[in-house]
Amino acid sequence: MSDRRKYRINKTDRGWRLKADGDSKAIGYFEKKDNAVSRGRDVARNHGNSQLIVHKQEGNEIQTEWTYGDDPNPPKG
């Protein structure tokens, strides 16, 4: 199994940033959080074994996340 690629959305002074963990450059900056989430879900889904983590505006607290590919903890039911 390959390593899971993590993408994060954080609020910055330039807007909502979509960035992959370990990359030096952002994938993009968005004026609206909804636009960043939509693009982030597309990017993560297309990568396969990945995770999108969306942080709250205030900082490091996670608001929501999505996992794509081989989920190590799938929901029950």
N, CA, C and O atoms as CSV, one atom per row, in Angstrom:
chain,resi,resn,atom,element,x,y,z
A,1,MET,N,N,0.839,-1.184,0.000
A,1,MET,CA,C,0.000,0.000,0.000
A,1,MET,C,C,0.882,1.245,0.000
A,1,MET,O,O,1.848,1.324,0.760
A,2,SER,N,N,0.558,2.208,-0.841
A,2,SER,CA,C,1.340,3.433,-0.912
A,2,SER,C,C,0.954,4.385,0.224
A,2,SER,O,O,-0.098,4.251,0.849
A,3,ASP,N,N,1.834,5.335,0.463
A,3,ASP,CA,C,1.554,6.311,1.515
A,3,ASP,C,C,0.375,7.188,1.113
A,3,ASP,O,O,0.173,7.487,-0.063
A,4,ARG,N,N,-0.390,7.587,2.107
A,4,ARG,CA,C,-1.539,8.456,1.878
A,4,ARG,C,C,-1.050,9.901,1.714
A,4,ARG,O,O,-0.324,10.416,2.564
A,5,ARG,N,N,-1.450,10.542,0.626
A,5,ARG,CA,C,-1.115,11.945,0.363
A,5,ARG,C,C,-2.127,12.806,1.101
A,5,ARG,O,O,-3.333,12.598,0.966
A,6,LYS,N,N,-1.648,13.772,1.880
A,6,LYS,CA,C,-2.543,14.648,2.641
A,6,LYS,C,C,-2.549,16.046,2.045
A,6,LYS,O,O,-1.504,16.638,1.773
A,7,TYR,N,N,-3.759,16.554,1.852
A,7,TYR,CA,C,-3.974,17.915,1.377
A,7,TYR,C,C,-4.678,18.677,2.489
A,7,TYR,O,O,-5.544,18.132,3.175
A,8,ARG,N,N,-4.302,19.945,2.665
A,8,ARG,CA,C,-4.883,20.750,3.738
A,8,ARG,C,C,-5.404,22.072,3.192
A,8,ARG,O,O,-4.861,22.643,2.247
A,9,ILE,N,N,-6.473,22.532,3.821
A,9,ILE,CA,C,-7.022,23.854,3.531
A,9,ILE,C,C,-6.934,24.664,4.814
A,9,ILE,O,O,-7.493,24.286,5.844
A,10,ASN,N,N,-6.212,25.798,4.735
A,10,ASN,CA,C,-6.014,26.700,5.873
A,10,ASN,C,C,-6.295,28.128,5.443
A,10,ASN,O,O,-6.107,28.482,4.280
A,11,LYS,N,N,-6.745,28.944,6.382
A,11,LYS,CA,C,-6.939,30.375,6.132
A,11,LYS,C,C,-5.594,31.085,6.261
A,11,LYS,O,O,-4.882,30.899,7.248
A,12,THR,N,N,-5.250,31.895,5.267
A,12,THR,CA,C,-4.023,32.697,5.297
A,12,THR,C,C,-4.387,34.137,4.956
A,12,THR,O,O,-5.543,34.444,4.666
A,13,ASP,N,N,-3.394,35.013,4.995
A,13,ASP,CA,C,-3.642,36.411,4.625
A,13,ASP,C,C,-3.930,36.566,3.132
A,13,ASP,O,O,-4.408,37.618,2.708
A,14,ARG,N,N,-3.648,35.537,2.328
A,14,ARG,CA,C,-3.929,35.562,0.888
A,14,ARG,C,C,-5.250,34.876,0.542
A,14,ARG,O,O,-5.646,34.860,-0.623
A,15,GLY,N,N,-5.930,34.314,1.526
A,15,GLY,CA,C,-7.185,33.611,1.298
A,15,GLY,C,C,-7.074,32.183,1.807
A,15,GLY,O,O,-6.181,31.854,2.587
A,16,TRP,N,N,-7.992,31.344,1.357
A,16,TRP,CA,C,-7.996,29.933,1.752
A,16,TRP,C,C,-6.991,29.192,0.886
A,16,TRP,O,O,-7.131,29.136,-0.336
A,17,ARG,N,N,-5.973,28.622,1.530
A,17,ARG,CA,C,-4.881,27.956,0.816
A,17,ARG,C,C,-5.112,26.452,0.760
A,17,ARG,O,O,-5.404,25.821,1.776
A,18,LEU,N,N,-4.980,25.885,-0.430
A,18,LEU,CA,C,-4.979,24.439,-0.635
A,18,LEU,C,C,-3.543,24.027,-0.898
A,18,LEU,O,O,-2.910,24.513,-1.835
A,19,LYS,N,N,-3.026,23.123,-0.061
A,19,LYS,CA,C,-1.621,22.739,-0.168
A,19,LYS,C,C,-1.463,21.286,0.242
A,19,LYS,O,O,-2.133,20.817,1.163
A,20,ALA,N,N,-0.581,20.577,-0.439
A,20,ALA,CA,C,-0.250,19.204,-0.073
A,20,ALA,C,C,0.841,19.231,0.988
A,20,ALA,O,O,1.778,20.024,0.894
A,21,ASP,N,N,0.727,18.375,1.991
A,21,ASP,CA,C,1.772,18.259,3.012
A,21,ASP,C,C,3.104,17.932,2.334
A,21,ASP,O,O,3.174,17.060,1.469
A,22,GLY,N,N,4.141,18.633,2.734
A,22,GLY,CA,C,5.477,18.385,2.206
A,22,GLY,C,C,5.827,19.191,0.977
A,22,GLY,O,O,7.002,19.276,0.622
A,23,ASP,N,N,4.853,19.785,0.313
A,23,ASP,CA,C,5.127,20.617,-0.859
A,23,ASP,C,C,5.456,22.040,-0.421
A,23,ASP,O,O,4.904,22.538,0.560
A,24,SER,N,N,6.349,22.683,-1.148
A,24,SER,CA,C,6.710,24.053,-0.796
A,24,SER,C,C,5.715,25.073,-1.357
A,24,SER,O,O,5.556,26.157,-0.795
A,25,LYS,N,N,5.050,24.731,-2.456
A,25,LYS,CA,C,4.109,25.661,-3.080
A,25,LYS,C,C,2.673,25.196,-2.864
A,25,LYS,O,O,2.384,24.001,-2.796
A,26,ALA,N,N,1.798,26.168,-2.759
A,26,ALA,CA,C,0.361,25.880,-2.646
A,26,ALA,C,C,-0.191,25.481,-4.007
A,26,ALA,O,O,0.316,25.911,-5.043
A,27,ILE,N,N,-1.220,24.667,-3.996
A,27,ILE,CA,C,-1.931,24.330,-5.224
A,27,ILE,C,C,-2.734,25.540,-5.678
A,27,ILE,O,O,-2.868,25.798,-6.875
A,28,GLY,N,N,-3.272,26.287,-4.698
A,28,GLY,CA,C,-4.017,27.481,-5.043
A,28,GLY,C,C,-4.523,28.212,-3.820
A,28,GLY,O,O,-4.557,27.670,-2.715
A,29,TYR,N,N,-4.919,29.468,-4.042
A,29,TYR,CA,C,-5.533,30.316,-3.016
A,29,TYR,C,C,-6.924,30.690,-3.502
A,29,TYR,O,O,-7.123,30.960,-4.686
A,30,PHE,N,N,-7.877,30.706,-2.595
A,30,PHE,CA,C,-9.270,30.930,-2.956
A,30,PHE,C,C,-9.872,31.977,-2.027
A,30,PHE,O,O,-9.600,31.995,-0.827
A,31,GLU,N,N,-10.695,32.848,-2.607
A,31,GLU,CA,C,-11.365,33.873,-1.822
A,31,GLU,C,C,-12.387,33.256,-0.876
A,31,GLU,O,O,-12.541,33.699,0.262
A,32,LYS,N,N,-13.085,32.227,-1.359
A,32,LYS,CA,C,-14.128,31.581,-0.556
A,32,LYS,C,C,-13.703,30.171,-0.161
A,32,LYS,O,O,-13.112,29.436,-0.952
A,33,LYS,N,N,-14.015,29.816,1.067
A,33,LYS,CA,C,-13.670,28.489,1.589
A,33,LYS,C,C,-14.344,27.386,0.777
A,33,LYS,O,O,-13.730,26.355,0.501
A,34,ASP,N,N,-15.598,27.596,0.396
A,34,ASP,CA,C,-16.317,26.595,-0.387
A,34,ASP,C,C,-15.594,26.261,-1.691
A,34,ASP,O,O,-15.562,25.104,-2.108
A,35,ASN,N,N,-15.019,27.269,-2.326
A,35,ASN,CA,C,-14.276,27.042,-3.572
A,35,ASN,C,C,-13.007,26.225,-3.314
A,35,ASN,O,O,-12.656,25.351,-4.106
A,36,ALA,N,N,-12.329,26.511,-2.215
A,36,ALA,CA,C,-11.124,25.756,-1.855
A,36,ALA,C,C,-11.469,24.303,-1.565
A,36,ALA,O,O,-10.744,23.396,-1.975
A,37,VAL,N,N,-12.579,24.079,-0.857
A,37,VAL,CA,C,-12.998,22.715,-0.518
A,37,VAL,C,C,-13.378,21.957,-1.787
A,37,VAL,O,O,-13.002,20.795,-1.945
A,38,SER,N,N,-14.100,22.583,-2.671
A,38,SER,CA,C,-14.504,21.932,-3.915
A,38,SER,C,C,-13.284,21.512,-4.730
A,38,SER,O,O,-13.213,20.380,-5.210
A,39,ARG,N,N,-12.336,22.415,-4.884
A,39,ARG,CA,C,-11.104,22.102,-5.636
A,39,ARG,C,C,-10.282,21.043,-4.900
A,39,ARG,O,O,-9.736,20.134,-5.524
A,40,GLY,N,N,-10.194,21.161,-3.585
A,40,GLY,CA,C,-9.435,20.197,-2.795
A,40,GLY,C,C,-10.006,18.797,-2.895
A,40,GLY,O,O,-9.252,17.828,-2.985
A,41,ARG,N,N,-11.318,18.674,-2.881
A,41,ARG,CA,C,-11.950,17.351,-3.010
A,41,ARG,C,C,-11.651,16.746,-4.373
A,41,ARG,O,O,-11.392,15.547,-4.477
A,42,ASP,N,N,-11.684,17.572,-5.424
A,42,ASP,CA,C,-11.347,17.080,-6.765
A,42,ASP,C,C,-9.896,16.593,-6.823
A,42,ASP,O,O,-9.615,15.512,-7.340
A,43,VAL,N,N,-8.988,17.394,-6.291
A,43,VAL,CA,C,-7.564,17.036,-6.310
A,43,VAL,C,C,-7.324,15.748,-5.531
A,43,VAL,O,O,-6.656,14.841,-6.027
A,44,ALA,N,N,-7.859,15.662,-4.326
A,44,ALA,CA,C,-7.653,14.482,-3.482
A,44,ALA,C,C,-8.292,13.246,-4.105
A,44,ALA,O,O,-7.691,12.171,-4.081
A,45,ARG,N,N,-9.474,13.371,-4.651
A,45,ARG,CA,C,-10.176,12.248,-5.276
A,45,ARG,C,C,-9.384,11.726,-6.472
A,45,ARG,O,O,-9.277,10.516,-6.674
A,46,ASN,N,N,-8.829,12.649,-7.266
A,46,ASN,CA,C,-8.080,12.257,-8.455
A,46,ASN,C,C,-6.737,11.622,-8.112
A,46,ASN,O,O,-6.194,10.861,-8.912
A,47,HIS,N,N,-6.203,11.919,-6.953
A,47,HIS,CA,C,-4.921,11.324,-6.550
A,47,HIS,C,C,-5.091,9.866,-6.144
A,47,HIS,O,O,-4.168,9.066,-6.296
A,48,GLY,N,N,-6.253,9.522,-5.635
A,48,GLY,CA,C,-6.509,8.134,-5.224
A,48,GLY,C,C,-6.382,7.957,-3.729
A,48,GLY,O,O,-7.308,8.284,-2.987
A,49,ASN,N,N,-5.262,7.449,-3.277
A,49,ASN,CA,C,-5.031,7.182,-1.855
A,49,ASN,C,C,-4.630,8.489,-1.169
A,49,ASN,O,O,-3.446,8.801,-1.045
A,50,SER,N,N,-5.631,9.244,-0.728
A,50,SER,CA,C,-5.346,10.583,-0.204
A,50,SER,C,C,-6.362,10.993,0.854
A,50,SER,O,O,-7.337,10.293,1.124
A,51,GLN,N,N,-6.096,12.149,1.436
A,51,GLN,CA,C,-6.959,12.688,2.479
A,51,GLN,C,C,-6.991,14.207,2.339
A,51,GLN,O,O,-5.960,14.842,2.121
A,52,LEU,N,N,-8.189,14.783,2.466
A,52,LEU,CA,C,-8.348,16.235,2.476
A,52,LEU,C,C,-8.749,16.643,3.883
A,52,LEU,O,O,-9.739,16.152,4.426
A,53,ILE,N,N,-7.977,17.540,4.463
A,53,ILE,CA,C,-8.216,18.011,5.825
A,53,ILE,C,C,-8.520,19.508,5.758
A,53,ILE,O,O,-7.714,20.296,5.263
A,54,VAL,N,N,-9.690,19.881,6.262
A,54,VAL,CA,C,-10.122,21.282,6.237
A,54,VAL,C,C,-10.063,21.825,7.658
A,54,VAL,O,O,-10.698,21.292,8.567
A,55,HIS,N,N,-9.286,22.899,7.838
A,55,HIS,CA,C,-9.132,23.515,9.150
A,55,HIS,C,C,-10.102,24.677,9.324
A,55,HIS,O,O,-10.513,25.308,8.350
A,56,LYS,N,N,-10.458,24.948,10.554
A,56,LYS,CA,C,-11.301,26.103,10.863
A,56,LYS,C,C,-10.517,27.385,10.618
A,56,LYS,O,O,-9.287,27.369,10.567
A,57,GLN,N,N,-11.224,28.479,10.469
A,57,GLN,CA,C,-10.596,29.767,10.186
A,57,GLN,C,C,-9.633,30.187,11.291
A,57,GLN,O,O,-8.625,30.838,11.021
A,58,GLU,N,N,-9.938,29.818,12.529
A,58,GLU,CA,C,-9.148,30.268,13.676
A,58,GLU,C,C,-7.769,29.615,13.770
A,58,GLU,O,O,-6.909,30.124,14.488
A,59,GLY,N,N,-7.532,28.505,13.068
A,59,GLY,CA,C,-6.207,27.915,13.174
A,59,GLY,C,C,-6.128,26.442,12.908
A,59,GLY,O,O,-6.622,25.950,11.892
A,60,ASN,N,N,-5.497,25.727,13.836
A,60,ASN,CA,C,-5.152,24.334,13.606
A,60,ASN,C,C,-6.273,23.337,13.844
A,60,ASN,O,O,-6.128,22.171,13.478
A,61,GLU,N,N,-7.382,23.745,14.440
A,61,GLU,CA,C,-8.460,22.807,14.723
A,61,GLU,C,C,-9.106,22.330,13.414
A,61,GLU,O,O,-9.413,23.131,12.530
A,62,ILE,N,N,-9.303,21.018,13.312
A,62,ILE,CA,C,-9.880,20.434,12.107
A,62,ILE,C,C,-11.395,20.595,12.127
A,62,ILE,O,O,-12.056,20.278,13.116
A,63,GLN,N,N,-11.928,21.090,11.021
A,63,GLN,CA,C,-13.375,21.226,10.866
A,63,GLN,C,C,-13.961,19.940,10.300
A,63,GLN,O,O,-14.950,19.425,10.822
A,64,THR,N,N,-13.361,19.420,9.240
A,64,THR,CA,C,-13.839,18.192,8.600
A,64,THR,C,C,-12.716,17.577,7.786
A,64,THR,O,O,-11.697,18.218,7.532
A,65,GLU,N,N,-12.909,16.326,7.377
A,65,GLU,CA,C,-11.925,15.679,6.511
A,65,GLU,C,C,-12.591,14.591,5.688
A,65,GLU,O,O,-13.619,14.035,6.075
A,66,TRP,N,N,-11.989,14.302,4.554
A,66,TRP,CA,C,-12.438,13.239,3.669
A,66,TRP,C,C,-11.248,12.353,3.351
A,66,TRP,O,O,-10.128,12.837,3.191
A,67,THR,N,N,-11.494,11.051,3.258
A,67,THR,CA,C,-10.465,10.089,2.913
A,67,THR,C,C,-10.860,9.392,1.619
A,67,THR,O,O,-12.011,8.988,1.449
A,68,TYR,N,N,-9.902,9.253,0.707
A,68,TYR,CA,C,-10.141,8.615,-0.583
A,68,TYR,C,C,-9.165,7.453,-0.748
A,68,TYR,O,O,-8.037,7.496,-0.257
A,69,GLY,N,N,-9.612,6.432,-1.438
A,69,GLY,CA,C,-8.762,5.269,-1.675
A,69,GLY,C,C,-8.930,4.248,-0.574
A,69,GLY,O,O,-10.045,4.001,-0.115
A,70,ASP,N,N,-7.841,3.658,-0.151
A,70,ASP,CA,C,-7.841,2.600,0.861
A,70,ASP,C,C,-7.967,3.222,2.252
A,70,ASP,O,O,-6.966,3.597,2.863
A,71,ASP,N,N,-9.194,3.327,2.746
A,71,ASP,CA,C,-9.450,3.939,4.051
A,71,ASP,C,C,-9.119,2.956,5.165
A,71,ASP,O,O,-9.738,1.894,5.238
A,72,PRO,N,N,-8.152,3.278,6.045
A,72,PRO,CA,C,-7.786,2.363,7.122
A,72,PRO,C,C,-8.858,2.277,8.211
A,72,PRO,O,O,-8.860,1.324,8.991
A,73,ASN,N,N,-9.764,3.248,8.279
A,73,ASN,CA,C,-10.827,3.267,9.275
A,73,ASN,C,C,-12.167,3.586,8.631
A,73,ASN,O,O,-12.726,4.655,8.877
A,74,PRO,N,N,-12.694,2.683,7.814
A,74,PRO,CA,C,-13.961,2.982,7.140
A,74,PRO,C,C,-15.113,3.082,8.126
A,74,PRO,O,O,-15.104,2.422,9.165
A,75,PRO,N,N,-16.115,3.913,7.800
A,75,PRO,CA,C,-17.273,4.032,8.698
A,75,PRO,C,C,-18.057,2.730,8.760
A,75,PRO,O,O,-18.106,1.977,7.787
A,76,LYS,N,N,-18.664,2.473,9.902
A,76,LYS,CA,C,-19.470,1.259,10.060
A,76,LYS,C,C,-20.827,1.459,9.395
A,76,LYS,O,O,-21.351,2.570,9.325
A,77,GLY,N,N,-21.384,0.334,8.902
A,77,GLY,CA,C,-22.728,0.374,8.342
A,77,GLY,C,C,-22.698,0.422,6.907
A,77,GLY,O,O,-23.750,0.461,6.268
